[in-house]
Amino acid sequence: MSDPQQLERRLGTFDATAIGLGSMLGAGVFVVFAPAAALAGNLLVLSVLIAGVVAYCNAVASAALAATYPTSGGTYVYGRKQLGEWPGFLAGWGFVTGKTASCAAMALTFGSYVASGYAVPVAVAAVVALTGVNLLGITRTALLTRILLCMVLATLVFVAIAAVLGPHAGAAQAGTPSGNPAGVLPAAGLMFFAFAGYARIATLGEEVKNPTQAIPRAILAALAAAFAIYLLLAVLLLNHLGERLSASGAPLLDAVVDSRLGAAAPLVQAGAAAACLGALLALITGVGRTTLAMARERDLPGPLAKVGGAHTVPYVAELAVAGVVIVLLLTTNVITVVGFSSFGVLVYYAVANASAFTLTAHPGYAPRWLNVVGFLGCVFLAFTLPPASVLTMAAVLAAGMAGRWLVLRFRRHQSRP
């Protein structure tokens, strides 16, 4: 008989891949190229390549660890098992705080696309609706993710066709942007954020069938697809928007507006809205599972570890995450808050690489030297990010570590006779 507090394995390899790819092809793909191009200029493709290499190192580390520890929680669990409680907590706390802010920003972005004058109410409604889908079970989450992913992929194919067909009257006068070698690494740090969705596959490790084989395959397949898409879009956008790319608030939309298919621009807006929903759905799911894992180890309040309902879901964690996201939407400027998320994600993967390095057995696709490259790449990219983002997330991480130290000290004091 199964443990009622354990999640059930209901996801196949295809479902897990769809969730990972849906996370990566979120709203970021519709906006990330502009700020990255502003930093790197026509060397944007090099930034995509660097981000892709670091992401690959992290992906193989995550795949090896997830096959070894097929349970909910991702790098929080791996860090605890391989490095100790404190590195695990650092990864988990960085993921939960950074990605909760990302949930709020993604919801608000969706609200802005759908009804800019009512962005916050629409964002809150989206969070409530998607949390409801998650509470219906992971198979419902996977089904909706596949639907949204199909919409996003269709939109990206349409953008690529529009960019190839042209002509682009504005781009012809814009010229080719100059390259900025000094901006390549900061731009790679921004682009890396767009690759980070494969972590969602690892956080769902407890719900994947045949996890030893399925999780590595899903992680690597999702990453390969995202890398090919990002590289193609970078080349097309640079070629057709030129210097306008760095100043564009919606570069994929501009690429269509300036083309012979400009009348179909609303389709791109619909695709961006679907991307927001897909990424938000995966984010809420991933944060909920990491919250569950941390609560199981008493690094977060114990009630968050409850699993139940007709569909065997971590309903308390899911509802708590939704509640925090809604509070952020109603009380803060979440677009500025989310600036530190990239730093938190890079810290998370640095712990993943360090954890994978300590494994006694390394699969052929994840040699130990790749863990070293991934760790150094994460640390290096993290500190090329804007200082405000680094300092903000460092303060959040420090506050979490201090809070855990105080709680542990209190527990030891209470346990004394």
N, C-alpha and C positions, 0 to 999 in steps of 0.2 A: 504493500500500500504506500502511495507517495506521501511525502511530508506536506501537510496542508499549507505550510509557510514557504514552500518552494514553488517557483514558477514552472509552468509546463512547457515542454519542447514541442512547439507547433510550427516553427518556421523552417522552410527549406532553403537551399542555397540561393535559389532565384529570389525569394522574398528578402533574404538578408542582403543580397546584392542591391536590390531595388531600394531598400531603406538607406544603405550607405550612399548610393549614387544620388538618391533624392535629397539627402542631407547636403552633399557637396554642391549639387546644382540648385542651390537655394537662391535667394534674392541677390546674394553677393555677385553671382555671375553677371547680373544685369547692371551692376554699378562699380565693381572692383577694378575694372580695367582703366577707368579714368584716373583715379588717384595714383595707381601704379604707373601709368604712362606719364603723369606729371612729374614723377620722381626719376624714371629711367629713360624717358623719351623713346627713341626708336630702338633702344636696347631692351624693350619690354619683353621680347621673346626670350632673351637671356634670363630675365628675372623669373619667367614662367618655368624655364628649364631648371633653374636652381631650386625654386620652390618644389618642383616635382621630384627632384632628386632627394631632398630632405624628407618630403612626404613619403617617398618610397622606402627610405630607411626606417621611418617611423611605422609604416604600414607592415613591413615584414616583422618588425619587433612586436607589434601588436598582434599579428597573426600567430606568431610562435607562442606568445604568452596566452592568448585566448584558447589555443588548442591545448595548452597545458592546464589552464584554469578556466574551464567553460562554465563560468558563473556570472551573475550580474555584478556590475561595478567597474569593469574595465581596469584601467591603470591603478585605480584606488586599491583594488584587490591585489594586482600584480606587485605593486610597490610594497604592500604589507607582507606578502608572502616571500618576496625575494630580497628586499632591502630592510624591512622593519616597519614598525607602525608609523613613525614620523614621516618618512618619505611618502608612504601611502596616503597619509592624511593630507600632505602638501598637494599631491596630485588631485585627490578627491575634492578638497576644498576649492582649489583653483578651478576645477571643472564646474562644480555646482554653482559657485558665485559668478564666474565669467559667463557660463552658458545660460544662467537664469536671466542675466542682463541681455544676452543675445536673444532670448525668447521674447522679451518685451520689445526690443528693437525690431525684430522680425514681424511681430504682430502689428506694430505701429506702421511699418513699411507697407504691409498688406492694407491696412486701413487707409493709408495715403493714396494707394493705387485705386482702391475701390470707391472711396468717397472722401476726398481730401478735406472737405468741410466738417466731416464727422469722423475723423480718423481714430480718435481714442475710443468712442463707443463701439465702432466697428471692430477695432483691435480687441477690445474686451470680449465682444461676442465671439470672435474667432477663437480666442483662448478657451472660452467656455465650451464651444462646440467641439473643438479638437480634443479637449480633455474628456468630453463625453465619448468620443470615438475610442480613445485609449481605454476607457473603463469598460468598453464592450469586448475587450480582449485584443491580444497582439495580432491575431489574424485579421481583424477589422482594420487595425492600424496599417498592416502590410497591404491590404487591398486598396485602401484610400491612397497610400503612398504610390502604388503602381499606377493608379489613375492619374494622379497629379504629375508623376514623372513622365508619363506619356504626353501630357499636355506641354510640359516644359521642353521635352526633346523635340516635339513637333515645332514649337516656337523657335528653338535654336536652329533647326534645319531651315526654317523659313527665313531667319535672319541671314544665314550663310548664303542662301540663294539670292536674296536681295543684294547682299554685298558683292556677290560675283557679277550679277546682271548689270548693276549700275544703270546709267551713269550717276555720279555724285557731283552735282554742280559745286557744292560747297567744298568738297574735298579737293577738287581740281585746283582751287585757289589757295588751299591751306598749306600745301607743301608738306614735305616729309619732316617730322619732328627730329631735332638733333638728339644725339645720344648723350646721356649723362652717366658716365661710369660710376661716379660717387653715389648715384641714386639706385643702382642695380640691386644692392643688398636690401635697403629699406623697402624697395618695391617687391622684392622676393618675400619679405616678411609679410607684406599685405596680401600677396597672392597665396601665400601658405595658408592663410585663414580660409581661403576658398576651397582648399583641399581637405580640411580637417574633418569632414563628415564621416569618414570611415571608422572613426572612434565609436560611432553609434552602433556599429555591428558588434564590436567587442563588448560594449555595455549590455548587449542583449544576449550574451553568451549562454545564459541559463535557459533561453527559450528557443535555441537553434537545434534542430535534429542533427545527429551525427556531427557534433561540433568540431571534432579533431580534424576532419576533412573540410566540412562546409564553411567554417569561419575563415580559414586562410584563403580558400578559393573566392569567397564573397568579397573579402577585403581587397585582394589584389585585382579582381575583376572590376570592382567599382572604381578603384584608383586609376587603373589603366584607361577606362572609359572617360573619366573626368579629365585626365591629363591630355588625351587626344582632343577633346572638345575645347579645352582652354587654349591649347597651343594653336589650333585652327582659328579660333576667334581672335586671338592676339594678332596673328598675321593679317587676317581680313580687316580688322578694325584699324590697324596701323596703315594699311594700304589704302583704305577708302575714306577714312576720316582725317588722316594726317594729324596736323597739330591741333585740330579741333577735339581730338580724342581726350586730351588731358583736361579740357575745360568742360566736357560734357557731363551733365547730371544723369543722363540715361543714354549711354553710348549705343547700346543695341537698338534702342528705339530710334535714335538719330540715324543709324545706318539704314533703317528701313524707310524713314521719312524722306531721306535724300535719294531714294532709289525709285525705280519704275513701279515698285510695289507699295509706294507710300500710302495709298488709300487704305491699305490693310494694317496700318500701324496699331489700331485697337487690338488686333490679335496679339501683338507683342505685349501690350499692357495686360491683357488677359493671361498671357504666359507668365509674366512677371508676378502677377497675383497668385497664380498657381504655384510658382516656385516658392513664394513666401509661405504659403500654406504647407507645402511639402516639407520645407526646412523647419518650420515651426512645429509641425507634427513630430518629426524625428527628434528635435531638440527637447520637447517636453517629455518624450518617451525616454531619451537617454539620461536626462537630468533626474527623472523619477527613479530609474533603475540604479543610478549611482547613489542617490539619496537613500534608497532601500539598503544598499550594501553598507553604507556608512552607519546607518541606524542599527543594522545587525551587529556591528562591532562597537556600538555605543559611542561612536564619534559624532552622532546626531541623536536627537531624542528617540528613545526606543519605540514609541507608537508608530513612527514612520516606517518601521519594518513590517507592519502588518500586511499580509497577503490574504485575499479572499474574494468573495463574490462568485457568481456563476461562471465567470470567465477567468478566474485565478489571476488577478492583477494586484499590484501594490497600490491599492486605492488610496490609502492615507498619504503616501508620498506623492502620488499624482495630484491629489486635491491640494496638498500643501504647496507644491510647485506652482500650480495654477493660481492659488491665492497670492503668492508672493509676486508673480508676474503681473497680476491685475493691480496690486498695490503700487508696483513700479510705474505702470501705465498711468495711474491716476495721480501720482504724487511727484514724479520726477521727469526730467528731460532725458528719456532713455537713449536717445541718439548719442548724447555726449557720454552717458554712463558706459555704453558698450565699447568705448575706445580702448579699454584695458583688456578686452577679451583675448586679443591675439597673444598678448604676453602670457596670460594664464594658460592658453592652449599650448604654447611652446614649452612652458614649464612642465605641463602635463606629459608631453611627449618626451621631454628630457628624462623624466622619471621612468617612462616606458622603456626607453633605450637602455638606461642603466639597469633596469630590472631584467631585460632580455639578455644583457651581457653576462649576468650571473647564472643563467640557466646551465645545467650540466650537459644537456643534449641540445644541439642546434640543428634544425632541419636544413636541408640543402639550400632552400631559398632564403635563409636568414643567417648567413655566417656572422661570426662575432665581430669582425672588423666593420661590418655595416652598422652595428650598434654604436661603435665609437664614432663613425662618421655622422650618424643621426644625432647622437648626443651633442657633439660639438656644433653641428649645424643648428640645432635648436637653440643652444645657448647664444651662439653668435647672432642669429637672426633676432632673438629676443631683445638683445641690447642695441640693435640698430633701429628699433622702433622709436617713435617720438618719446622724449623724456617724460612728458606728462602721463602717458599711458603706462610706462614702466613704473614710475613712482606710485601711481594710483593703485595698480595691481599689487605691487610690493607691499603697500600699506595694508591692503585687504588680506593678503596671505599672512602677513605678520600678526594681524589682529586675530585671525583664525588660529594660528599656532599658539598665541598667548592664551586665547580662550580655552583651548584644549589642555594646556599646561595647568591652568587654574582648576579646571574640572577634575583632572587626574589627581591633583594635589588634594582637592576637597574629598574625593572618593577615598583616598588613602587615609585621610584624617578620620573619615566616618567609619572606616573598617577597623580602626584601632580599638582594642578592648578598653 
